[in-house]
Amino acid sequence: MTIVRIVYASVLDLRTDEAYYWTWSKELQLCFLDHPPMIAWFIRLGTALFGDTNLGVRFAGIVAMGASQLLLADIVRRVTHDARAVMLAALLPEAALYYGLLMAKVAPDIAAIPFALAMIWALVRLAETDDGRWWLAAGLFGGLALLSKFTVVMLLPAVAAFLLVPGWRSRWLLSPYPWCGALIALVVFSPVLIWNAQHDWASFRFQFVRATAPRDFSLRTFGDYLGLQFGQVGFVVLPVTLSALTLTAWRGYRKRQPVAILLSTAVLVPFLYFLWKSFTLRIGDTWPMFMWPIGFAAVAINIVALPRDGASAWFTRSTRRWARIAVASGIATVLLIFLYYVAAPWNFLGRTDPIGAEAGYQQVAARVDQELARTGATWIATSDYRTYAMMRWFFRGRVPVIQINERARFMGFRDPGMGLIAGHPGLYVVREPDGTGRLLAETTARREPLGRVERTWRGVVMDRYAIDTLTGWTPELAPPPDSPFYQWRWLAGELDGTARA
């Protein structure tokens, strides 16, 4: 399965968000508007080893998957001392599409997952040894997880329940170790705090607006959330995991077992929160992915715990049988999807295909390259971060690429080459329909159409782009916050959730 992920990572073109995170790796920033910096550092490590290649960008995800499996295996080993349970814990991620295949796709989650698991592992070691120094390790890993993705803050209720519900709460509340662990987490997270203090708390405001803006009730977004969980975790793996978590929560809170409380709360609280929010908000496909590996540990531990709790023989056998079915069917599904994207020539889903929807940018880049040579333009302008990222990926610094709007995304970025932009003609590459006409109409920019280019995947047109010459204007790289060229789209029209997110 690791070989499968390496092949997938090497063969498939980068998706737009992956290219976007790759552009971050070229900047020395403490934080970014969208996310903390860990994913940029991960990519920088991979590209230092393998260059600016598909595998170089995605290498960290392959390593993160292996590290996550080792942590899962050791958590289960220390709780159960059962070799079959350890094997099940290592195999369950392979049976879930997101982990078995898509961990090879770069996203902030691939950094958050192993660090979140490492924090859980440290707390399991604490329960096992009763050694308060493991609070310090948990603080370190928790800080690294927060330095990877903000949503792991939803693990805090689990840590609080782990501290407060068992009978040891008075001892640990009076001990310096938990408080020192929290301080370590804060120090590790401090690069994000420093950057935000320097930039008017921009990334926190960005996330706050997304989470709290008023939206209409929608069963569609609720269905999308559940469908994504079934698709990415598994049609059998998901119900098996949720049932195990329910039993683990019942056992943990009834008997005040620290590890059972920790594992069940770490998954059920964020799952139910996202479920509630999904009635009014489109939940991103990767947002809940940090939590499910913790649930896989609960599945393996629950199978061992059932007979010890006096569960009937038929219920225990049924639980084991469904776990085996989940692993077998899940791995088979992952392999079929891998073959579909790597070897098959068909497009069964049309424009809705999640991989195909972001493929084919090399066709746009090739046409842009032709127009650069024909017109003598020296730079490329775009109006969305996806096109910006893909143009930077394909041109690799040969010409400057600028996203003219949403400049808040690029706070603190280095000079892209203004010497080749100011006073020189550029090419404006924009996805149709183009909504930037009014924005540019307020400037001195002159646009002259050159043509159109289609982005296709397996014979299906995914998008169309207009290519214009852009003259008479130099984009401002650092406009003031009240400028329409500064604001990000969450404040400018995407709050209804209908735009591509």
N, C-alpha and C positions, 0 to 999 in steps of 0.2 A: 504493500500500500504506500510506503514511502517512495518507492520507485515510481508508482503511478503519479504521486503528487509532483515529483521532480519532472516527469515528462510533461504533465499538465502545465507546470510553471514555465517550462522552457518553450513549449510549442505555441500556446495561445497568446495572442497579442494582449498587451496591457489594456485593461479597462480604463475609463476616463479618470475615475477617482484614484486608481493606482498611479497613473501618470501625474496626477495632481500632487499626491504625496511624494512622488519622486522629485518634483520641483522643490518641495520643502527641503529635501535632503541636500540640496545645493545651497541652502541658506543656513547661516549660523544664528538661529533664533532660539530664545528660551521658551517660546510658545507661539501658537498661531491662532488666528481668529476661530477656526472651526474646531480645533482639537489641541490637546497638549502635544509636546514635541517628541515623545518616545518613538512613534512610528517613523519619523524622519531619521532618527538616529539608527533605528534598525535597518532602514533602507541604505543609509550611508555605509553601514558595516557590510551589507551584502554586495553593494556595488564596489566597495574597496577590494573585495575578494574576487568578484566575477565581472567587474566592469558594468557599464550601463547597458545591461542586457536584460531580457525578461527574467532569466534565472537570478541575476544579481539583485534585481529589485525585489523579487519574491522569496529569496533564499531564507530570510528571517522567519517567514511563516512556516517553512518546512522544519526549521530548528525548533520553533515554538511548539509545533504539534508534538514532536518527540519529547520535549521537556514536559509538556502537559501530561502526556501519557505516563511518564516516569513518576511524576508527582501523584497522579491519580492512583497508580499501582501501589505506591508506598503508603498513601493514606489508608487504602483498603487493607494492605498487609498489616499495618500497625493496629488496626481496629479489629480485624477478623482472624488473622493468622491462618488464613485459608487460601491455598494456592489457586483453587478454581475461581474464587471470588476476585483474586488479583488479576487473573487472566480476563475475566469478564469486564473488569474496570478498564483494562487496556484496550479491549476490543470494541466496547460501546462507542467511543468516539469515531472509530473507523466505520461504524455502521450509520453514522449521522452525516448527511451530505455536507453540511457546512464544515465539519471537522475532517472527515475522511477525504474530502477533495478540495473544498474551498478555503481551507486554511492556507493553501498555496496562493490564494489571492490576497494581495496586500490591503490591509485596513487597520485602523488603530486597535481593533479587537484582538488581532493576533499578538499584539504586545500585552494587552490587558489580561488575556486569558491565563498565560502561565504565571504572571505575577499574582493575580487573584487566587489561583490555585496554591501558589507558594505561601500566601498569607494563611489560607485555610490549613495547609499542611503544618505550618508553624504552630497554629492553635491546636491542632490534633496532637502534635508533639508535647505541647503544654499539658493537655489533658492526660497524656500518657505518662509523663515524667513528673508532673507537678513542679516543674522548674520554672520560676518566674522569668528567667532570662529569655524564654521563648516569646514573651510579649514584645521584646525588643526586635526580634527577627520578624514577628508579625507586623510591627510598625514599619520596618524597612520595606517589606514586600508590599504592604498596603500603600505606602507612599509611591512606590514604583508603579503600582497598578493605577493610582490616580494620575500619575505622570504619563500614563498611556491613554486613559479615557475617563471622562468625568462620570459616566454612568455607574462606575464601580462604587461610587459613594452609596449606592443602594445596598451594599453589603454591610453597612454600618449597623442597621437593625439586628442583623445576625450576630455581629460581634457583641453588641450590647446585650442581647438575650443570652449569649454564651457566658457573658460576665455576670449577669444579674440574676438569672433564673435558677441555676444550680445552687447548692448549699454553700458553695465557697465564696459567695459574693462579698460578704463582709471582709474576708481575708484579703481578697484582691483589691477591693475598693480602698483599703488602708495600706496597700503595698505600693511602692513607687514604680514598680515595673510596668503596669498598664499605662500609667501617665507618661512615663518615659517613652514607651512605645508610641503613644499618640504624638509626642513631641518629635520623635524621629520621623514619623510619617509626614508631619508638617514641614520639617526641614527638607526632606526629600522632595516634597511638592513645591517648595519655595520658588523654583524657577518660574513656575506658572504665576505665582502670586506677584513676583517682581515684575514680570512682563506686563501683567494686567494693571498693576499700579502705574506703570509707565505709559499705558495706552488706554486710560480711562475705563478700565475693567471691561474691555471690549468683548473678550471671549465669554465672560460670565454673562454679560448682557445679551449676547448672541444666543446662548443656550437658554437663558431665562425667557426671552421673547418666544422662542420656539415652543417651550413647554407650557407657557401660561397664556398665550394669546387666545382670545375667545374664538371658538369655532362652533359650527352647527353639529348637532347629533347626527351620526352616520353609521348605519349598519354595514356599509361597504368597507369602511376602514377597520371595523371590528372583524369582519370576515377576512380581510386581507391579513390582519395580524395572526389570526388562528391558522389561516392557510399557510403563511410563511413558516410558522412553527412546525406544522406537520411536514412541510416540504423540506425544511433545512435540518430538522432534528430527526424526522422519520415518522412514517405513518404508524409504525408499531413501536418504535423507540420512544416516541413522545408519551403515549398513554402508559407504557410500562414505567417510564421515569416519573410521571405525575402520580401514579398509584403508589410507587415506592416512597416518594416524598411525603405523601399523605400519611402512610403508615409510620414513616420515620418521625414525622412531626407529632403524631399521636403518642408514639412510644417515648419520644424525647421529653415532651412537656408533661406527660403523665408521670414519668419516672425521674424527671429532671436530669436526664443524661446529657452532658455537655456537648458531645460530638453530634448526637442526633439533633439536638436543638440547633447547633451551628449549621449543619448541612441543610436541613429542611428550611430553615428561615432564610438562608442565603439564596435559595431559589424561589420559594413560594412568595416572598414579599415582592421582589421585582417582577415576577410573573404576573401577580395579581394587579400590581400597579400599572404595568403596561396594558393589561387586559382592560382596566378601567379607563385609561387614557385613550385606548384604541377606539372608543365610541365617538371621540371628537378629534382625534389626531392620527395621521398616518404614521405608524411605528416603523422606523427604518429597518431594513432587513437584517442589519447586524446589531442593532441596539441590545437585544436580549442575549446575545451569544456568549457573553462573559459568564453567564450563570449556569448553563446547562451541563458543563463538565462536572460541576459540583454535584448536580443531580445524578450523574452517572455513578459517582462514588456511593451515593445513597442507594442506588439500585443494587450494586454488588453487596454492600453491607447488609441491606434488608434481607437478602436471600439467606444469609448466614444467621441473621437474628431471628427469623421467623420461628424455626423449631425451638430455639432457646426461649422464646416468649410463649411457647405452648400452642402455636398455630397448628391446625389440623394437617395431617399428612397430605391430603388431596390438595389443600390450598398451597402448601409449600411446593408440591410437585408442579402444580399449575403455574406458579410464579416462576419457577426455574424454566419450565417449558416455554413460556412467553418470552423470557429473557433470551433463550437460545434462538427463538424465531426472530426476535428483534435484531440480533446480531447477524444471522444468516441472510435475512431478507434485506437488511440495511446495506450490508457490504455488497450484495448482488446489485442493488439499486445504484450504489455509488459507482460501481464498475460499469454498469450500462450507461450511465450519464457521462462518465469519462470517455467511453468509446464513441458516444454520440457526438461529443464536441471535438474529439481529437481525430477520429477516423471516418465518421459518416459524412456523406455529401448533402444530406437533406436538411430542410428547415421546416419542422412540423408546427412551430408556433408563430411563424410569420414575424411581424414587427414587435410582438410581445416577448420574443425570446430574450431572456435576461442577458445572455452572452452576446448574441447577435445584435442586440440593440445598441451595443457599444463597440461593435467591430467595424472594420472597413475604413478607418480614418486614414490609412495609408493612401487610399484613393484621393481623398481631399488634399493630403500633403503633396502628392505627386502633381496634382493640378496647380496648386499654389506655387510649387517649385518652378513649373513651366512659366507661370505668369511673372514670377520674380525675374527670371532671365529675360523674358520678352519686354517687360516694362521698365526694367532698371530700378524697381522699388527696392528699398534697403531694409524694410522692417515689416512686421506683420501685426495687425491689430485684430482683436476679437471682442466679443461682447458677452461671453460666458466662460466660466472657468474650465468647463470640459474641453471646449475647442482650444482654449489657451494651453491647457496642459498637454493635449495631444500634439499641437503644433510645436511646442517646446520639445516634446519627446522625439518627434521625427526629425526636427532640424538640429537638435543637439548643439545649440549655441552658434550655428552658422550665421543666423540673422536674429536680431532682437525680436521677441514676441511680447506683446503688451495686451493685457485685458484693460480696456479703456474705462470700464465702469467697475463697481464693487471694489474700489481700491482699498477698502478696509481689509480685504483678504491679504494684502501684500504689505502691511505695515512693517517697516524695518527691513524690507528686502533690499538687496544691493542694486546698484545701477545696472539695468539690463543692456546698456549701450546707447545712451542718449546722443552720443556723437553721431550715430548712424540714423537717428530718428529726427532730431530737430532740423528743420529745413529740407528734409528729404521726403520723397513720395513713399507711401506705404501701401500695403494691400490690406483691405478690410475683409475678413472672412467671417461670415455670420450665418448662423443656422436660420432657415426660414420656418415660420414667418418671422420677419425681423421687427423687433419692437423697439429699436434704438433710434428710429428716425427723428422723433421729437427731441431726444437727448442730444443728438448731434446737430440738430437744426439751431440750437442755441449757441453754437460755436461757429468759428470761421471755417470749419472743415468743408471740403468739397469732395463729393463722392461721384465717381463715374463708373457705371457697371461694366464689368468685363465678361461675365458669364455665370453659369451655374454648374455645379458638380453634384453628383449623387453619391451617397455612401450606401453601398449594398453589402449584403451578406447572404451567400448561398442563393443568389438570384432574386432576393427580395430587397427592394429599396427601403432603407431604414430612415434616411433623412436626406434633405436637400440643402445645399449651401449656396449662398450668393458670394461672389468675389468681386469687389470693387477696388478701384484706386482711391486712395485717401490722401489729399493734399491740402496745403494751406493751414495746417493746424498741427500743433504738438501736444500730445496728451500730457496731463499733469499727473505725475506719479504719486504725489502726496497732497491731494486736495483736502480742504478743511472738512470737518465732519458734517457740516450742513450742506455740502455740495451733493448734487444728484449723482456725481461720479464716485462718491465715497460710499454711499449706503449699500448694504448687502440686501439681497432680495427678500429676506425674511421681513424686512421693514418696507418693502416696496412691491408687494403684490403676491407673494407665494403663501401667505398665511391661510389661504383657503384650501391648501393641500392638493390642488388639482394639477399644479405644475410638476414636472419630473423632479423628484427629490433624491 
